[in-house]
């Protein structure tokens, strides 16, 4: 009895597709409170996690993209954000 509530899709003005770099092709909607995005130009789709970070749906293409390297054990991830509030949301 888990009904997924899906909101209406809406275009995001000024949004640029991370895959094809087209402007104003991104549609956004919510499924069960989870923001989903999809590009009507190239079909790129992803969701956003709680941190507002992009979680691509297509996993088959990840090899072609700038590979996310596994954390180097020698280099502890010491990320220093002078002001975390200035962190830009994903476009
Ligand atoms: Zn696109």
PDB file of the backbone (N, CA, C, O) and the ligand in Angstrom, with CONECT records:
HET     ZN  A 101       1
ATOM      1  N   UNK A   1       0.839  -1.213   0.000  1.00  0.00           N
ATOM      2  CA  UNK A   1       0.000   0.000   0.000  1.00  0.00           C
ATOM      3  C   UNK A   1       0.861   1.245   0.000  1.00  0.00           C
ATOM      4  O   UNK A   1       0.502   2.269   0.581  1.00  0.00           O
ATOM      5  N   UNK A   2       2.005   1.140  -0.662  1.00  0.00           N
ATOM      6  CA  UNK A   2       2.834   2.332  -0.713  1.00  0.00           C
ATOM      7  C   UNK A   2       2.573   3.082  -2.012  1.00  0.00           C
ATOM      8  O   UNK A   2       3.057   2.716  -3.083  1.00  0.00           O
ATOM      9  N   UNK A   3       1.817   4.105  -1.880  1.00  0.00           N
ATOM     10  CA  UNK A   3       1.460   4.879  -3.056  1.00  0.00           C
ATOM     11  C   UNK A   3       2.477   5.993  -3.253  1.00  0.00           C
ATOM     12  O   UNK A   3       2.724   6.795  -2.352  1.00  0.00           O
ATOM     13  N   UNK A   4       3.050   6.030  -4.425  1.00  0.00           N
ATOM     14  CA  UNK A   4       4.044   7.060  -4.699  1.00  0.00           C
ATOM     15  C   UNK A   4       3.342   8.303  -5.210  1.00  0.00           C
ATOM     16  O   UNK A   4       2.637   8.275  -6.219  1.00  0.00           O
ATOM     17  N   UNK A   5       3.546   9.368  -4.505  1.00  0.00           N
ATOM     18  CA  UNK A   5       2.948  10.632  -4.926  1.00  0.00           C
ATOM     19  C   UNK A   5       3.879  11.326  -5.919  1.00  0.00           C
ATOM     20  O   UNK A   5       5.017  11.666  -5.598  1.00  0.00           O
ATOM     21  N   UNK A   6       3.378  11.521  -7.096  1.00  0.00           N
ATOM     22  CA  UNK A   6       4.183  12.157  -8.132  1.00  0.00           C
ATOM     23  C   UNK A   6       3.604  13.519  -8.460  1.00  0.00           C
ATOM     24  O   UNK A   6       2.433  13.652  -8.815  1.00  0.00           O
ATOM     25  N   UNK A   7       4.443  14.516  -8.336  1.00  0.00           N
ATOM     26  CA  UNK A   7       3.984  15.866  -8.614  1.00  0.00           C
ATOM     27  C   UNK A   7       4.061  16.155 -10.109  1.00  0.00           C
ATOM     28  O   UNK A   7       4.652  15.403 -10.885  1.00  0.00           O
ATOM     29  N   UNK A   8       3.457  17.245 -10.473  1.00  0.00           N
ATOM     30  CA  UNK A   8       3.483  17.646 -11.871  1.00  0.00           C
ATOM     31  C   UNK A   8       4.881  18.089 -12.282  1.00  0.00           C
ATOM     32  O   UNK A   8       5.615  18.686 -11.495  1.00  0.00           O
ATOM     33  N   UNK A   9       5.234  17.790 -13.522  1.00  0.00           N
ATOM     34  CA  UNK A   9       6.535  18.230 -14.024  1.00  0.00           C
ATOM     35  C   UNK A   9       6.501  19.711 -14.339  1.00  0.00           C
ATOM     36  O   UNK A   9       5.504  20.250 -14.818  1.00  0.00           O
ATOM     37  N   UNK A  10       7.611  20.343 -14.056  1.00  0.00           N
ATOM     38  CA  UNK A  10       7.706  21.748 -14.407  1.00  0.00           C
ATOM     39  C   UNK A  10       9.101  22.033 -14.931  1.00  0.00           C
ATOM     40  O   UNK A  10      10.081  21.429 -14.494  1.00  0.00           O
ATOM     41  N   UNK A  11       9.175  22.943 -15.855  1.00  0.00           N
ATOM     42  CA  UNK A  11      10.483  23.322 -16.381  1.00  0.00           C
ATOM     43  C   UNK A  11      11.175  24.249 -15.394  1.00  0.00           C
ATOM     44  O   UNK A  11      10.544  25.082 -14.743  1.00  0.00           O
ATOM     45  N   UNK A  12      12.470  24.083 -15.302  1.00  0.00           N
ATOM     46  CA  UNK A  12      13.261  24.934 -14.427  1.00  0.00           C
ATOM     47  C   UNK A  12      13.920  26.007 -15.275  1.00  0.00           C
ATOM     48  O   UNK A  12      14.832  25.734 -16.055  1.00  0.00           O
ATOM     49  N   UNK A  13      13.446  27.218 -15.110  1.00  0.00           N
ATOM     50  CA  UNK A  13      13.984  28.322 -15.894  1.00  0.00           C
ATOM     51  C   UNK A  13      15.448  28.552 -15.545  1.00  0.00           C
ATOM     52  O   UNK A  13      15.815  28.648 -14.374  1.00  0.00           O
ATOM     53  N   UNK A  14      16.262  28.638 -16.563  1.00  0.00           N
ATOM     54  CA  UNK A  14      17.673  28.934 -16.354  1.00  0.00           C
ATOM     55  C   UNK A  14      18.513  27.720 -16.014  1.00  0.00           C
ATOM     56  O   UNK A  14      19.726  27.830 -15.839  1.00  0.00           O
ATOM     57  N   UNK A  15      17.871  26.550 -15.917  1.00  0.00           N
ATOM     58  CA  UNK A  15      18.635  25.343 -15.592  1.00  0.00           C
ATOM     59  C   UNK A  15      19.338  24.818 -16.835  1.00  0.00           C
ATOM     60  O   UNK A  15      18.773  24.804 -17.929  1.00  0.00           O
ATOM     61  N   UNK A  16      20.568  24.392 -16.647  1.00  0.00           N
ATOM     62  CA  UNK A  16      21.354  23.849 -17.748  1.00  0.00           C
ATOM     63  C   UNK A  16      21.539  22.355 -17.531  1.00  0.00           C
ATOM     64  O   UNK A  16      21.885  21.908 -16.437  1.00  0.00           O
ATOM     65  N   UNK A  17      21.306  21.599 -18.583  1.00  0.00           N
ATOM     66  CA  UNK A  17      21.460  20.150 -18.482  1.00  0.00           C
ATOM     67  C   UNK A  17      22.924  19.803 -18.276  1.00  0.00           C
ATOM     68  O   UNK A  17      23.779  20.268 -19.030  1.00  0.00           O
ATOM     69  N   UNK A  18      23.231  18.991 -17.261  1.00  0.00           N
ATOM     70  CA  UNK A  18      24.622  18.601 -17.014  1.00  0.00           C
ATOM     71  C   UNK A  18      25.168  17.685 -18.097  1.00  0.00           C
ATOM     72  O   UNK A  18      26.382  17.517 -18.211  1.00  0.00           O
ATOM     73  N   UNK A  19      24.299  17.100 -18.881  1.00  0.00           N
ATOM     74  CA  UNK A  19      24.760  16.157 -19.902  1.00  0.00           C
ATOM     75  C   UNK A  19      24.952  16.830 -21.249  1.00  0.00           C
ATOM     76  O   UNK A  19      25.993  16.650 -21.881  1.00  0.00           O
ATOM     77  N   UNK A  20      23.962  17.611 -21.709  1.00  0.00           N
ATOM     78  CA  UNK A  20      24.068  18.190 -23.046  1.00  0.00           C
ATOM     79  C   UNK A  20      24.230  19.708 -23.016  1.00  0.00           C
ATOM     80  O   UNK A  20      24.361  20.344 -24.062  1.00  0.00           O
ATOM     81  N   UNK A  21      24.221  20.278 -21.828  1.00  0.00           N
ATOM     82  CA  UNK A  21      24.473  21.713 -21.655  1.00  0.00           C
ATOM     83  C   UNK A  21      23.418  22.603 -22.303  1.00  0.00           C
ATOM     84  O   UNK A  21      23.658  23.789 -22.525  1.00  0.00           O
ATOM     85  N   UNK A  22      22.265  22.041 -22.602  1.00  0.00           N
ATOM     86  CA  UNK A  22      21.187  22.861 -23.147  1.00  0.00           C
ATOM     87  C   UNK A  22      20.520  23.633 -22.018  1.00  0.00           C
ATOM     88  O   UNK A  22      20.432  23.177 -20.878  1.00  0.00           O
ATOM     89  N   UNK A  23      20.062  24.805 -22.383  1.00  0.00           N
ATOM     90  CA  UNK A  23      19.397  25.648 -21.394  1.00  0.00           C
ATOM     91  C   UNK A  23      17.888  25.426 -21.453  1.00  0.00           C
ATOM     92  O   UNK A  23      17.303  25.260 -22.523  1.00  0.00           O
ATOM     93  N   UNK A  24      17.291  25.428 -20.295  1.00  0.00           N
ATOM     94  CA  UNK A  24      15.825  25.337 -20.184  1.00  0.00           C
ATOM     95  C   UNK A  24      15.251  24.041 -20.747  1.00  0.00           C
ATOM     96  O   UNK A  24      14.146  24.037 -21.289  1.00  0.00           O
ATOM     97  N   UNK A  25      15.980  22.958 -20.626  1.00  0.00           N
ATOM     98  CA  UNK A  25      15.426  21.677 -21.064  1.00  0.00           C
ATOM     99  C   UNK A  25      15.150  20.775 -19.863  1.00  0.00           C
ATOM    100  O   UNK A  25      14.681  19.647 -20.012  1.00  0.00           O
ATOM    101  N   UNK A  26      15.444  21.282 -18.696  1.00  0.00           N
ATOM    102  CA  UNK A  26      15.316  20.454 -17.498  1.00  0.00           C
ATOM    103  C   UNK A  26      13.905  20.534 -16.930  1.00  0.00           C
ATOM    104  O   UNK A  26      13.394  21.613 -16.628  1.00  0.00           O
ATOM    105  N   UNK A  27      13.300  19.378 -16.797  1.00  0.00           N
ATOM    106  CA  UNK A  27      12.027  19.278 -16.109  1.00  0.00           C
ATOM    107  C   UNK A  27      12.286  18.711 -14.728  1.00  0.00           C
ATOM    108  O   UNK A  27      13.197  17.909 -14.523  1.00  0.00           O
ATOM    109  N   UNK A  28      11.470  19.143 -13.792  1.00  0.00           N
ATOM    110  CA  UNK A  28      11.651  18.663 -12.433  1.00  0.00           C
ATOM    111  C   UNK A  28      10.316  18.263 -11.847  1.00  0.00           C
ATOM    112  O   UNK A  28       9.291  18.898 -12.097  1.00  0.00           O
ATOM    113  N   UNK A  29      10.342  17.221 -11.081  1.00  0.00           N
ATOM    114  CA  UNK A  29       9.132  16.812 -10.385  1.00  0.00           C
ATOM    115  C   UNK A  29       9.506  16.014  -9.150  1.00  0.00           C
ATOM    116  O   UNK A  29      10.655  15.606  -8.980  1.00  0.00           O
ATOM    117  N   UNK A  30       8.548  15.803  -8.313  1.00  0.00           N
ATOM    118  CA  UNK A  30       8.798  15.050  -7.089  1.00  0.00           C
ATOM    119  C   UNK A  30       8.123  13.691  -7.153  1.00  0.00           C
ATOM    120  O   UNK A  30       6.988  13.561  -7.611  1.00  0.00           O
ATOM    121  N   UNK A  31       8.831  12.704  -6.694  1.00  0.00           N
ATOM    122  CA  UNK A  31       8.215  11.400  -6.492  1.00  0.00           C
ATOM    123  C   UNK A  31       8.415  11.032  -5.046  1.00  0.00           C
ATOM    124  O   UNK A  31       9.533  10.786  -4.594  1.00  0.00           O
ATOM    125  N   UNK A  32       7.322  10.998  -4.336  1.00  0.00           N
ATOM    126  CA  UNK A  32       7.404  10.672  -2.913  1.00  0.00           C
ATOM    127  C   UNK A  32       8.366  11.594  -2.167  1.00  0.00           C
ATOM    128  O   UNK A  32       9.084  11.169  -1.262  1.00  0.00           O
ATOM    129  N   UNK A  33       8.361  12.843  -2.561  1.00  0.00           N
ATOM    130  CA  UNK A  33       9.202  13.819  -1.873  1.00  0.00           C
ATOM    131  C   UNK A  33      10.630  13.849  -2.372  1.00  0.00           C
ATOM    132  O   UNK A  33      11.438  14.645  -1.893  1.00  0.00           O
ATOM    133  N   UNK A  34      10.957  12.985  -3.338  1.00  0.00           N
ATOM    134  CA  UNK A  34      12.318  12.978  -3.885  1.00  0.00           C
ATOM    135  C   UNK A  34      12.324  13.761  -5.190  1.00  0.00           C
ATOM    136  O   UNK A  34      11.581  13.434  -6.116  1.00  0.00           O
ATOM    137  N   UNK A  35      13.156  14.788  -5.269  1.00  0.00           N
ATOM    138  CA  UNK A  35      13.214  15.581  -6.503  1.00  0.00           C
ATOM    139  C   UNK A  35      13.847  14.793  -7.655  1.00  0.00           C
ATOM    140  O   UNK A  35      14.941  14.242  -7.529  1.00  0.00           O
ATOM    141  N   UNK A  36      13.142  14.758  -8.756  1.00  0.00           N
ATOM    142  CA  UNK A  36      13.654  14.112  -9.956  1.00  0.00           C
ATOM    143  C   UNK A  36      13.860  15.175 -11.022  1.00  0.00           C
ATOM    144  O   UNK A  36      13.126  16.161 -11.085  1.00  0.00           O
ATOM    145  N   UNK A  37      14.864  14.963 -11.854  1.00  0.00           N
ATOM    146  CA  UNK A  37      15.093  15.879 -12.975  1.00  0.00           C
ATOM    147  C   UNK A  37      15.226  15.066 -14.245  1.00  0.00           C
ATOM    148  O   UNK A  37      15.690  13.925 -14.240  1.00  0.00           O
ATOM    149  N   UNK A  38      14.811  15.676 -15.311  1.00  0.00           N
ATOM    150  CA  UNK A  38      15.009  15.018 -16.596  1.00  0.00           C
ATOM    151  C   UNK A  38      15.178  16.072 -17.667  1.00  0.00           C
ATOM    152  O   UNK A  38      14.502  17.101 -17.669  1.00  0.00           O
ATOM    153  N   UNK A  39      16.103  15.791 -18.588  1.00  0.00           N
ATOM    154  CA  UNK A  39      16.329  16.701 -19.700  1.00  0.00           C
ATOM    155  C   UNK A  39      15.486  16.222 -20.877  1.00  0.00           C
ATOM    156  O   UNK A  39      15.571  15.062 -21.279  1.00  0.00           O
ATOM    157  N   UNK A  40      14.674  17.120 -21.424  1.00  0.00           N
ATOM    158  CA  UNK A  40      13.842  16.728 -22.558  1.00  0.00           C
ATOM    159  C   UNK A  40      14.666  16.746 -23.843  1.00  0.00           C
ATOM    160  O   UNK A  40      14.225  16.252 -24.881  1.00  0.00           O
ATOM    161  N   UNK A  41      15.856  17.315 -23.765  1.00  0.00           N
ATOM    162  CA  UNK A  41      16.700  17.387 -24.949  1.00  0.00           C
ATOM    163  C   UNK A  41      17.431  16.090 -25.217  1.00  0.00           C
ATOM    164  O   UNK A  41      17.410  15.585 -26.339  1.00  0.00           O
ATOM    165  N   UNK A  42      18.079  15.543 -24.199  1.00  0.00           N
ATOM    166  CA  UNK A  42      18.908  14.362 -24.415  1.00  0.00           C
ATOM    167  C   UNK A  42      18.438  13.162 -23.598  1.00  0.00           C
ATOM    168  O   UNK A  42      18.942  12.053 -23.774  1.00  0.00           O
ATOM    169  N   UNK A  43      17.489  13.377 -22.720  1.00  0.00           N
ATOM    170  CA  UNK A  43      16.963  12.254 -21.962  1.00  0.00           C
ATOM    171  C   UNK A  43      17.707  11.982 -20.671  1.00  0.00           C
ATOM    172  O   UNK A  43      17.389  11.037 -19.949  1.00  0.00           O
ATOM    173  N   UNK A  44      18.697  12.812 -20.383  1.00  0.00           N
ATOM    174  CA  UNK A  44      19.423  12.659 -19.122  1.00  0.00           C
ATOM    175  C   UNK A  44      18.457  12.785 -17.958  1.00  0.00           C
ATOM    176  O   UNK A  44      17.596  13.666 -17.943  1.00  0.00           O
ATOM    177  N   UNK A  45      18.603  11.916 -17.004  1.00  0.00           N
ATOM    178  CA  UNK A  45      17.722  11.968 -15.848  1.00  0.00           C
ATOM    179  C   UNK A  45      18.507  11.681 -14.587  1.00  0.00           C
ATOM    180  O   UNK A  45      19.411  10.845 -14.581  1.00  0.00           O
ATOM    181  N   UNK A  46      18.164  12.364 -13.540  1.00  0.00           N
ATOM    182  CA  UNK A  46      18.770  12.048 -12.262  1.00  0.00           C
ATOM    183  C   UNK A  46      17.805  12.421 -11.136  1.00  0.00           C
ATOM    184  O   UNK A  46      16.758  13.029 -11.355  1.00  0.00           O
ATOM    185  N   UNK A  47      18.190  12.042  -9.960  1.00  0.00           N
ATOM    186  CA  UNK A  47      17.440  12.435  -8.783  1.00  0.00           C
ATOM    187  C   UNK A  47      18.379  13.187  -7.869  1.00  0.00           C
ATOM    188  O   UNK A  47      19.594  13.181  -8.065  1.00  0.00           O
ATOM    189  N   UNK A  48      17.820  13.822  -6.890  1.00  0.00           N
ATOM    190  CA  UNK A  48      18.654  14.552  -5.946  1.00  0.00           C
ATOM    191  C   UNK A  48      18.532  13.903  -4.575  1.00  0.00           C
ATOM    192  O   UNK A  48      17.435  13.589  -4.112  1.00  0.00           O
ATOM    193  N   UNK A  49      19.655  13.714  -3.950  1.00  0.00           N
ATOM    194  CA  UNK A  49      19.615  13.126  -2.614  1.00  0.00           C
ATOM    195  C   UNK A  49      19.380  14.200  -1.560  1.00  0.00           C
ATOM    196  O   UNK A  49      19.157  15.368  -1.876  1.00  0.00           O
ATOM    197  N   UNK A  50      19.435  13.781  -0.310  1.00  0.00           N
ATOM    198  CA  UNK A  50      19.116  14.716   0.767  1.00  0.00           C
ATOM    199  C   UNK A  50      20.057  15.909   0.790  1.00  0.00           C
ATOM    200  O   UNK A  50      19.691  16.994   1.242  1.00  0.00           O
ATOM    201  N   UNK A  51      21.273  15.699   0.299  1.00  0.00           N
ATOM    202  CA  UNK A  51      22.240  16.803   0.275  1.00  0.00           C
ATOM    203  C   UNK A  51      22.057  17.694  -0.948  1.00  0.00           C
ATOM    204  O   UNK A  51      22.786  18.667  -1.141  1.00  0.00           O
ATOM    205  N   UNK A  52      21.075  17.345  -1.766  1.00  0.00           N
ATOM    206  CA  UNK A  52      20.846  18.128  -2.971  1.00  0.00           C
ATOM    207  C   UNK A  52      21.835  17.803  -4.061  1.00  0.00           C
ATOM    208  O   UNK A  52      22.025  18.583  -4.995  1.00  0.00           O
ATOM    209  N   UNK A  53      22.480  16.625  -3.939  1.00  0.00           N
ATOM    210  CA  UNK A  53      23.472  16.254  -4.937  1.00  0.00           C
ATOM    211  C   UNK A  53      22.852  15.347  -5.981  1.00  0.00           C
ATOM    212  O   UNK A  53      21.953  14.555  -5.700  1.00  0.00           O
ATOM    213  N   UNK A  54      23.353  15.485  -7.175  1.00  0.00           N
ATOM    214  CA  UNK A  54      22.825  14.741  -8.299  1.00  0.00           C
ATOM    215  C   UNK A  54      23.141  13.254  -8.198  1.00  0.00           C
ATOM    216  O   UNK A  54      24.281  12.865  -7.942  1.00  0.00           O
ATOM    217  N   UNK A  55      22.126  12.438  -8.400  1.00  0.00           N
ATOM    218  CA  UNK A  55      22.316  10.997  -8.434  1.00  0.00           C
ATOM    219  C   UNK A  55      21.803  10.505  -9.781  1.00  0.00           C
ATOM    220  O   UNK A  55      20.609  10.249  -9.938  1.00  0.00           O
ATOM    221  N   UNK A  56      22.699  10.374 -10.749  1.00  0.00           N
ATOM    222  CA  UNK A  56      22.270  10.002 -12.102  1.00  0.00           C
ATOM    223  C   UNK A  56      21.573   8.652 -12.118  1.00  0.00           C
ATOM    224  O   UNK A  56      21.971   7.717 -11.424  1.00  0.00           O
ATOM    225  N   UNK A  57      20.527   8.574 -12.924  1.00  0.00           N
ATOM    226  CA  UNK A  57      19.802   7.315 -13.042  1.00  0.00           C
ATOM    227  C   UNK A  57      20.528   6.361 -13.964  1.00  0.00           C
ATOM    228  O   UNK A  57      20.540   5.148 -13.753  1.00  0.00           O
ATOM    229  N   UNK A  58      21.137   6.936 -14.996  1.00  0.00           N
ATOM    230  CA  UNK A  58      21.835   6.112 -15.971  1.00  0.00           C
ATOM    231  C   UNK A  58      23.180   5.721 -15.406  1.00  0.00           C
ATOM    232  O   UNK A  58      24.055   6.567 -15.225  1.00  0.00           O
ATOM    233  N   UNK A  59      23.349   4.432 -15.124  1.00  0.00           N
ATOM    234  CA  UNK A  59      24.637   4.024 -14.597  1.00  0.00           C
ATOM    235  C   UNK A  59      25.523   3.482 -15.706  1.00  0.00           C
ATOM    236  O   UNK A  59      26.727   3.308 -15.514  1.00  0.00           O
ATOM    237  N   UNK A  60      24.939   3.215 -16.861  1.00  0.00           N
ATOM    238  CA  UNK A  60      25.713   2.627 -17.943  1.00  0.00           C
ATOM    239  C   UNK A  60      26.725   3.578 -18.546  1.00  0.00           C
ATOM    240  O   UNK A  60      27.693   3.138 -19.166  1.00  0.00           O
ATOM    241  N   UNK A  61      26.518   4.872 -18.377  1.00  0.00           N
ATOM    242  CA  UNK A  61      27.386   5.836 -19.035  1.00  0.00           C
ATOM    243  C   UNK A  61      28.478   6.365 -18.122  1.00  0.00           C
ATOM    244  O   UNK A  61      29.289   7.197 -18.529  1.00  0.00           O
ATOM    245  N   UNK A  62      28.498   5.888 -16.905  1.00  0.00           N
ATOM    246  CA  UNK A  62      29.409   6.519 -15.956  1.00  0.00           C
ATOM    247  C   UNK A  62      30.870   6.314 -16.323  1.00  0.00           C
ATOM    248  O   UNK A  62      31.731   7.091 -15.910  1.00  0.00           O
ATOM    249  N   UNK A  63      31.151   5.278 -17.090  1.00  0.00           N
ATOM    250  CA  UNK A  63      32.539   5.008 -17.442  1.00  0.00           C
ATOM    251  C   UNK A  63      33.073   6.100 -18.372  1.00  0.00           C
ATOM    252  O   UNK A  63      34.255   6.441 -18.337  1.00  0.00           O
ATOM    253  N   UNK A  64      32.190   6.632 -19.193  1.00  0.00           N
ATOM    254  CA  UNK A  64      32.609   7.645 -20.153  1.00  0.00           C
ATOM    255  C   UNK A  64      32.846   9.008 -19.498  1.00  0.00           C
ATOM    256  O   UNK A  64      33.621   9.831 -19.984  1.00  0.00           O
ATOM    257  N   UNK A  65      32.164   9.211 -18.398  1.00  0.00           N
ATOM    258  CA  UNK A  65      32.245  10.524 -17.775  1.00  0.00           C
ATOM    259  C   UNK A  65      33.526  10.628 -16.950  1.00  0.00           C
ATOM    260  O   UNK A  65      34.249   9.650 -16.759  1.00  0.00           O
ATOM    261  N   UNK A  66      33.774  11.805 -16.483  1.00  0.00           N
ATOM    262  CA  UNK A  66      34.893  12.000 -15.582  1.00  0.00           C
ATOM    263  C   UNK A  66      34.707  11.052 -14.408  1.00  0.00           C
ATOM    264  O   UNK A  66      33.851  11.257 -13.548  1.00  0.00           O
ATOM    265  N   UNK A  67      35.507  10.040 -14.394  1.00  0.00           N
ATOM    266  CA  UNK A  67      35.317   8.979 -13.412  1.00  0.00           C
ATOM    267  C   UNK A  67      35.511   9.503 -11.998  1.00  0.00           C
ATOM    268  O   UNK A  67      36.459  10.231 -11.704  1.00  0.00           O
ATOM    269  N   UNK A  68      34.605   9.120 -11.155  1.00  0.00           N
ATOM    270  CA  UNK A  68      34.762   9.470  -9.754  1.00  0.00           C
ATOM    271  C   UNK A  68      35.711   8.468  -9.135  1.00  0.00           C
ATOM    272  O   UNK A  68      35.379   7.296  -8.961  1.00  0.00           O
ATOM    273  N   UNK A  69      36.878   8.941  -8.811  1.00  0.00           N
ATOM    274  CA  UNK A  69      37.882   8.032  -8.286  1.00  0.00           C
ATOM    275  C   UNK A  69      37.541   7.625  -6.862  1.00  0.00           C
ATOM    276  O   UNK A  69      37.017   8.417  -6.078  1.00  0.00           O
ATOM    277  N   UNK A  70      37.843   6.394  -6.550  1.00  0.00           N
ATOM    278  CA  UNK A  70      37.660   5.982  -5.166  1.00  0.00           C
ATOM    279  C   UNK A  70      38.626   6.751  -4.280  1.00  0.00           C
ATOM    280  O   UNK A  70      39.720   7.125  -4.702  1.00  0.00           O
ATOM    281  N   UNK A  71      38.215   6.971  -3.089  1.00  0.00           N
ATOM    282  CA  UNK A  71      39.041   7.767  -2.186  1.00  0.00           C
ATOM    283  C   UNK A  71      40.404   7.141  -2.003  1.00  0.00           C
ATOM    284  O   UNK A  71      40.533   5.954  -1.705  1.00  0.00           O
ATOM    285  N   UNK A  72      41.400   7.953  -2.185  1.00  0.00           N
ATOM    286  CA  UNK A  72      42.765   7.481  -1.972  1.00  0.00           C
ATOM    287  C   UNK A  72      42.995   7.330  -0.472  1.00  0.00           C
ATOM    288  O   UNK A  72      42.866   8.295   0.282  1.00  0.00           O
ATOM    289  N   UNK A  73      43.332   6.126  -0.044  1.00  0.00           N
ATOM    290  CA  UNK A  73      43.495   5.911   1.407  1.00  0.00           C
ATOM    291  C   UNK A  73      44.600   6.766   2.008  1.00  0.00           C
ATOM    292  O   UNK A  73      44.584   7.084   3.197  1.00  0.00           O
ATOM    293  N   UNK A  74      45.575   7.138   1.148  1.00  0.00           N
ATOM    294  CA  UNK A  74      46.674   7.945   1.683  1.00  0.00           C
ATOM    295  C   UNK A  74      46.260   9.392   1.900  1.00  0.00           C
ATOM    296  O   UNK A  74      46.787  10.093   2.764  1.00  0.00           O
ATOM    297  N   UNK A  75      45.317   9.805   1.104  1.00  0.00           N
ATOM    298  CA  UNK A  75      44.865  11.190   1.212  1.00  0.00           C
ATOM    299  C   UNK A  75      43.510  11.227   1.885  1.00  0.00           C
ATOM    300  O   UNK A  75      42.471  11.019   1.259  1.00  0.00           O
ATOM    301  N   UNK A  76      43.548  11.486   3.126  1.00  0.00           N
ATOM    302  CA  UNK A  76      42.290  11.639   3.847  1.00  0.00           C
ATOM    303  C   UNK A  76      41.550  12.842   3.273  1.00  0.00           C
ATOM    304  O   UNK A  76      42.135  13.906   3.071  1.00  0.00           O
ATOM    305  N   UNK A  77      40.297  12.666   3.022  1.00  0.00           N
ATOM    306  CA  UNK A  77      39.569  13.777   2.412  1.00  0.00           C
ATOM    307  C   UNK A  77      39.384  14.895   3.417  1.00  0.00           C
ATOM    308  O   UNK A  77      38.460  14.917   4.230  1.00  0.00           O
ATOM    309  N   UNK A  78      40.320  15.818   3.312  1.00  0.00           N
ATOM    310  CA  UNK A  78      40.238  16.978   4.185  1.00  0.00           C
ATOM    311  C   UNK A  78      39.746  18.142   3.360  1.00  0.00           C
ATOM    312  O   UNK A  78      40.520  18.974   2.888  1.00  0.00           O
ATOM    313  N   UNK A  79      38.450  18.177   3.200  1.00  0.00           N
ATOM    314  CA  UNK A  79      37.869  19.276   2.439  1.00  0.00           C
ATOM    315  C   UNK A  79      37.583  20.430   3.383  1.00  0.00           C
ATOM    316  O   UNK A  79      36.908  20.284   4.403  1.00  0.00           O
ATOM    317  N   UNK A  80      38.102  21.539   3.020  1.00  0.00           N
ATOM    318  CA  UNK A  80      37.883  22.704   3.870  1.00  0.00           C
ATOM    319  C   UNK A  80      36.985  23.688   3.160  1.00  0.00           C
ATOM    320  O   UNK A  80      37.366  24.284   2.152  1.00  0.00           O
ATOM    321  N   UNK A  81      35.815  23.850   3.682  1.00  0.00           N
ATOM    322  CA  UNK A  81      34.891  24.822   3.117  1.00  0.00           C
ATOM    323  C   UNK A  81      34.860  26.043   4.023  1.00  0.00           C
ATOM    324  O   UNK A  81      34.355  25.982   5.144  1.00  0.00           O
ATOM    325  N   UNK A  82      35.402  27.146   3.534  1.00  0.00           N
ATOM    326  CA  UNK A  82      35.413  28.363   4.344  1.00  0.00           C
ATOM    327  C   UNK A  82      34.006  28.727   4.805  1.00  0.00           C
ATOM    328  O   UNK A  82      33.798  29.137   5.947  1.00  0.00           O
ATOM    329  N   UNK A  83      33.067  28.574   3.918  1.00  0.00           N
ATOM    330  CA  UNK A  83      31.689  28.872   4.264  1.00  0.00           C
ATOM    331  C   UNK A  83      30.778  27.885   3.552  1.00  0.00           C
ATOM    332  O   UNK A  83      30.465  28.067   2.375  1.00  0.00           O
ATOM    333  N   UNK A  84      30.353  26.851   4.246  1.00  0.00           N
ATOM    334  CA  UNK A  84      29.538  25.808   3.613  1.00  0.00           C
ATOM    335  C   UNK A  84      28.248  26.371   3.021  1.00  0.00           C
ATOM    336  O   UNK A  84      27.691  25.783   2.094  1.00  0.00           O
ATOM    337  N   UNK A  85      27.786  27.451   3.519  1.00  0.00           N
ATOM    338  CA  UNK A  85      26.529  28.008   3.020  1.00  0.00           C
ATOM    339  C   UNK A  85      26.681  28.554   1.621  1.00  0.00           C
ATOM    340  O   UNK A  85      25.698  28.773   0.914  1.00  0.00           O
ATOM    341  N   UNK A  86      27.929  28.773   1.224  1.00  0.00           N
ATOM    342  CA  UNK A  86      28.147  29.312  -0.120  1.00  0.00           C
ATOM    343  C   UNK A  86      28.173  28.203  -1.161  1.00  0.00           C
ATOM    344  O   UNK A  86      28.265  28.465  -2.360  1.00  0.00           O
ATOM    345  N   UNK A  87      28.091  26.974  -0.694  1.00  0.00           N
ATOM    346  CA  UNK A  87      28.094  25.858  -1.619  1.00  0.00           C
ATOM    347  C   UNK A  87      26.955  26.002  -2.614  1.00  0.00           C
ATOM    348  O   UNK A  87      25.787  26.112  -2.239  1.00  0.00           O
ATOM    349  N   UNK A  88      27.314  25.998  -3.869  1.00  0.00           N
ATOM    350  CA  UNK A  88      26.297  26.201  -4.886  1.00  0.00           C
ATOM    351  C   UNK A  88      25.460  24.931  -5.067  1.00  0.00           C
ATOM    352  O   UNK A  88      25.993  23.822  -5.057  1.00  0.00           O
ATOM    353  N   UNK A  89      24.173  25.100  -5.230  1.00  0.00           N
ATOM    354  CA  UNK A  89      23.354  23.916  -5.563  1.00  0.00           C
ATOM    355  C   UNK A  89      23.664  23.449  -6.959  1.00  0.00           C
ATOM    356  O   UNK A  89      24.098  24.236  -7.800  1.00  0.00           O
ATOM    357  N   UNK A  90      23.450  22.195  -7.211  1.00  0.00           N
ATOM    358  CA  UNK A  90      23.688  21.659  -8.547  1.00  0.00           C
ATOM    359  C   UNK A  90      22.836  22.394  -9.551  1.00  0.00           C
ATOM    360  O   UNK A  90      21.666  22.672  -9.285  1.00  0.00           O
ATOM    361  N   UNK A  91      23.403  22.717 -10.711  1.00  0.00           N
ATOM    362  CA  UNK A  91      22.635  23.475 -11.702  1.00  0.00           C
ATOM    363  C   UNK A  91      21.477  22.654 -12.262  1.00  0.00           C
ATOM    364  O   UNK A  91      20.727  23.140 -13.108  1.00  0.00           O
TER     365      UNK A  91
HETATM  366 ZN    ZN A 101      20.328  17.210 -21.852  1.00  0.00          ZN
END
